[in-house]
Amino acid sequence: MLVAERQQKIVDLVNLRSSIRVSELSELFAVTEETIRRDLEKLEKENKLRRSHGGAVSVQEKESEIDFSEREITNVLEKKIIAHEAVKRVENGNRIILDASTTAWYMAKILPNIPLTVITNSIKVAIELSKKDRIEVISTGGILLPKSLSYVGPLAERSLENYHVDKAFLSCKGIDLNSGLSDSNEWQALLKRKMIERSNRTFLMVDSSKFGYREFSHISTLDQVDEMIVDIKLPPHSQEKLKEKNIIVTTVDFVDKPAS
């Protein structure tokens, strides 16, 4: 295969899948990883893709970030019941982190107006909490991702270095029982990793549809999670494997439909 042909096929693959790893491309085209890195460097200079840690991501309009408005109407009931359960973990005077997930936004909507400090990278969460005068809200700042209405990047990560919290409430795009948590957006993954580092306890709020998927950017291994709150549709064998890893698994049912 000619170099130009290989490079075009790399671009086609990246655009088709949104992201791909160097190791995968190396195996696919039977060339060294160093050769693939040189290909990616050239293609990035030509604005045909963007290099990332360990691979490349597409620069087409189809990005890894999904519009908040679209996420807001996906698995709504599951997210609401999970949020209701998560709120039970919040105590008067707690310092907590809420990420930019829609589940965290639902959680912000129903948090009681009690003395709390909440750090968030979500504009939607911050606006919701601004209605509650007893809750102190700290925004990370950073690079604004317009689709998710959230802040990411080095400034957001550095701002978290200034704080230590009791609890972090996060979600993610993919959960693999072996490799752990992942996200389709590299910047979100890096920030969530920092959120986990800065908290005493981490609560993962995910609906069962996230299981069995490995997204492009790794967040953390499962042993970094203290408790997982998930809907009742998670298969029993998955629950057992999580418990074997010393993770508290709380499943929530649809019997009591939460208020909006």
C-alpha positions as CSV (number, residue, x, y, z in Angstrom):
1,M,0.0,0.0,0.0
2,L,1.3,3.4,-1.0
3,V,1.9,6.0,1.8
4,A,-0.8,8.4,0.5
5,E,-3.3,5.5,0.3
6,R,-2.6,4.5,3.8
7,Q,-3.0,8.0,5.1
8,Q,-6.3,8.5,3.3
9,K,-7.6,5.3,4.8
10,I,-6.5,6.5,8.2
11,V,-8.5,9.7,7.7
12,D,-11.5,7.7,6.6
13,L,-11.3,5.4,9.6
14,V,-11.0,8.3,12.1
15,N,-14.0,10.1,10.5
16,L,-16.0,6.9,10.6
17,R,-15.3,6.0,14.2
18,S,-14.7,9.6,15.6
19,S,-11.5,8.3,17.2
20,I,-8.9,5.5,16.9
21,R,-5.7,4.4,18.7
22,V,-2.2,4.3,17.3
23,S,-1.8,0.7,18.3
24,E,-4.9,-0.3,16.4
25,L,-3.8,1.5,13.3
26,S,-0.3,-0.1,13.5
27,E,-1.8,-3.5,13.6
28,L,-4.4,-2.8,10.9
29,F,-1.8,-1.5,8.4
30,A,1.0,-3.8,9.5
31,V,3.5,-0.9,10.1
32,T,5.2,0.3,13.2
33,E,3.6,2.6,15.7
34,E,6.3,5.2,14.9
35,T,5.2,5.1,11.2
36,I,1.6,5.7,12.3
37,R,2.7,8.6,14.5
38,R,4.5,10.2,11.5
39,D,1.3,9.7,9.4
40,L,-0.8,11.4,12.1
41,E,1.6,14.3,12.5
42,K,1.4,15.0,8.7
43,L,-2.4,14.6,8.6
44,E,-2.8,17.0,11.6
45,K,-0.7,19.6,9.8
46,E,-3.1,19.2,6.8
47,N,-6.1,19.7,9.2
48,K,-7.4,16.3,8.3
49,L,-7.5,15.0,11.9
50,R,-6.4,16.0,15.4
51,R,-3.8,14.0,17.3
52,S,-4.6,12.9,20.8
53,H,-3.0,10.9,23.6
54,G,-2.4,7.5,22.0
55,G,-4.3,8.1,18.8
56,A,-6.3,10.6,16.8
57,V,-9.8,12.1,16.7
58,S,-11.9,13.4,13.9
59,V,-12.1,17.1,13.1
60,Q,-15.4,16.7,11.3
61,E,-18.5,18.3,12.7
62,K,-19.5,15.0,14.2
63,E,-17.7,15.4,17.4
64,S,-17.4,13.4,20.6
65,E,-19.4,16.0,22.5
66,I,-23.2,15.5,22.2
67,D,-25.5,18.4,22.6
68,F,-26.9,18.8,26.1
69,S,-30.4,19.1,24.6
70,E,-30.0,15.7,23.1
71,R,-28.6,14.1,26.3
72,E,-31.4,15.7,28.2
73,I,-34.0,13.6,26.5
74,T,-32.1,10.3,26.6
75,N,-32.9,7.7,29.3
76,V,-34.6,10.5,31.3
77,L,-36.4,8.3,33.8
78,E,-33.3,6.3,34.6
79,K,-31.3,9.4,35.1
80,K,-33.9,11.0,37.4
81,I,-34.3,8.0,39.7
82,I,-30.5,7.7,39.9
83,A,-30.2,11.4,40.7
84,H,-32.9,11.0,43.5
85,E,-30.9,8.2,45.0
86,A,-27.6,10.2,44.8
87,V,-29.1,13.2,46.6
88,K,-29.5,10.9,49.7
89,R,-25.7,10.8,49.9
90,V,-25.5,14.6,50.4
91,E,-25.3,15.8,54.0
92,N,-25.5,19.3,55.6
93,G,-22.2,21.1,55.3
94,N,-20.8,18.7,52.6
95,R,-18.3,20.0,50.0
96,I,-19.1,18.1,46.8
97,I,-18.2,18.0,43.1
98,L,-20.9,17.7,40.4
99,D,-19.7,17.0,36.8
100,A,-21.4,18.2,33.6
101,S,-23.6,15.1,33.1
102,T,-27.3,15.4,32.7
103,T,-27.7,13.2,35.8
104,A,-25.7,15.8,37.8
105,W,-28.0,18.5,36.5
106,Y,-31.1,16.5,37.6
107,M,-29.4,16.1,40.9
108,A,-28.8,19.9,41.2
109,K,-32.5,20.5,40.5
110,I,-33.5,18.5,43.5
111,L,-30.7,19.2,46.0
112,P,-32.2,20.7,49.2
113,N,-31.4,24.3,50.0
114,I,-29.0,23.5,52.8
115,P,-25.4,24.7,53.6
116,L,-23.3,23.1,50.9
117,T,-20.3,23.9,48.8
118,V,-20.6,22.7,45.2
119,I,-17.7,22.7,42.7
120,T,-18.8,22.1,39.1
121,N,-17.6,22.5,35.5
122,S,-21.2,22.7,34.3
123,I,-23.0,25.9,33.4
124,K,-26.4,24.2,33.7
125,V,-25.6,22.9,37.2
126,A,-24.3,26.3,38.3
127,I,-27.4,28.1,37.0
128,E,-29.7,25.6,38.7
129,L,-27.9,25.9,42.1
130,S,-27.9,29.8,41.8
131,K,-31.6,29.6,42.8
132,K,-30.6,28.2,46.2
133,D,-29.1,30.8,48.4
134,R,-27.6,28.5,51.1
135,I,-25.5,26.7,48.5
136,E,-22.1,28.1,47.6
137,V,-21.2,27.4,44.0
138,I,-17.7,27.4,42.6
139,S,-17.2,27.2,38.9
140,T,-14.0,25.6,37.5
141,G,-13.8,28.0,34.6
142,G,-11.7,26.9,31.6
143,I,-12.4,26.3,27.9
144,L,-16.1,26.3,27.1
145,L,-17.5,23.3,25.2
146,P,-20.6,24.8,23.7
147,K,-22.4,21.5,23.0
148,S,-22.2,20.3,26.6
149,L,-22.2,23.7,28.2
150,S,-19.3,22.8,30.3
151,Y,-15.7,23.9,31.1
152,V,-12.7,21.7,30.5
153,G,-9.0,22.1,29.8
154,P,-5.8,22.9,31.8
155,L,-7.4,25.9,33.7
156,A,-10.3,23.8,34.8
157,E,-8.0,21.0,36.0
158,R,-5.7,23.5,37.8
159,S,-8.7,25.1,39.6
160,L,-9.5,21.7,41.1
161,E,-6.0,21.5,42.6
162,N,-7.0,24.3,45.0
163,Y,-9.8,22.2,46.7
164,H,-10.4,19.0,48.5
165,V,-14.0,17.7,48.8
166,D,-16.0,15.1,50.7
167,K,-17.8,13.6,47.7
168,A,-17.7,13.6,43.9
169,F,-20.8,12.7,41.8
170,L,-19.9,11.8,38.3
171,S,-21.1,10.0,35.2
172,C,-19.3,8.6,32.2
173,K,-20.0,7.4,28.6
174,G,-18.6,3.9,28.9
175,I,-18.0,1.2,31.6
176,D,-15.9,-1.9,31.0
177,L,-15.7,-4.3,33.9
178,N,-12.0,-4.9,33.2
179,S,-10.6,-1.5,32.0
180,G,-13.0,0.8,34.0
181,L,-14.5,4.2,33.1
182,S,-14.1,6.0,29.8
183,D,-15.4,9.1,28.0
184,S,-15.7,10.0,24.3
185,N,-14.1,13.4,25.0
186,E,-10.5,13.5,26.1
187,W,-10.8,16.8,28.0
188,Q,-13.9,15.6,29.9
189,A,-12.0,12.4,30.8
190,L,-9.0,14.2,32.2
191,L,-11.1,16.5,34.3
192,K,-13.2,13.7,35.7
193,R,-10.0,11.9,36.6
194,K,-8.9,15.0,38.5
195,M,-12.3,15.2,40.2
196,I,-11.9,11.7,41.5
197,E,-8.4,12.6,42.8
198,R,-9.7,15.6,44.8
199,S,-12.5,13.8,46.6
200,N,-12.7,11.4,49.6
201,R,-15.5,9.3,48.0
202,T,-16.6,8.9,44.4
203,F,-20.1,8.1,43.5
204,L,-20.7,7.0,39.9
205,M,-24.2,7.7,38.5
206,V,-24.8,5.7,35.4
207,D,-27.7,4.0,33.7
208,S,-27.3,0.4,32.6
209,S,-26.9,1.3,28.9
210,K,-23.4,2.5,29.6
211,F,-22.1,-1.0,30.5
212,G,-20.0,-3.0,28.0
213,Y,-18.6,0.0,26.2
214,R,-15.1,1.4,26.0
215,E,-14.9,4.9,24.8
216,F,-11.7,6.6,23.5
217,S,-10.5,8.3,26.6
218,H,-9.8,6.4,29.8
219,I,-10.9,8.1,33.1
220,S,-10.0,5.6,35.8
221,T,-10.1,2.0,36.9
222,L,-13.1,0.7,38.8
223,D,-11.3,0.6,42.1
224,Q,-11.4,4.4,42.2
225,V,-15.2,4.2,42.6
226,D,-16.6,3.8,46.0
227,E,-20.3,3.4,45.1
228,M,-22.1,2.9,41.9
229,I,-25.8,4.0,41.5
230,V,-27.4,2.3,38.6
231,D,-30.9,1.4,37.4
232,I,-32.4,-2.0,38.1
233,K,-31.9,-3.2,34.5
234,L,-28.2,-3.9,35.1
235,P,-27.8,-7.7,34.7
236,P,-27.1,-9.6,38.0
237,H,-23.8,-11.0,36.7
238,S,-22.5,-7.5,36.2
239,Q,-23.6,-6.5,39.7
240,E,-21.7,-9.5,41.1
241,K,-18.5,-8.7,39.3
242,L,-18.7,-5.1,40.6
243,K,-19.2,-6.3,44.2
244,E,-16.2,-8.6,43.7
245,K,-14.2,-5.5,43.1
246,N,-15.4,-4.1,46.5
247,I,-17.7,-1.5,44.9
248,I,-21.0,-0.8,46.6
249,V,-23.7,-1.2,44.0
250,T,-27.0,0.4,44.6
251,T,-29.7,-0.4,42.1
252,V,-32.8,1.8,41.8
253,D,-36.2,0.7,40.5
254,F,-38.9,2.5,38.6
255,V,-41.7,1.9,41.2
256,D,-41.7,5.5,42.5
257,K,-41.3,7.7,39.5
258,P,-39.5,10.9,40.7
259,A,-40.8,14.4,40.1
260,S,-39.2,16.4,37.4
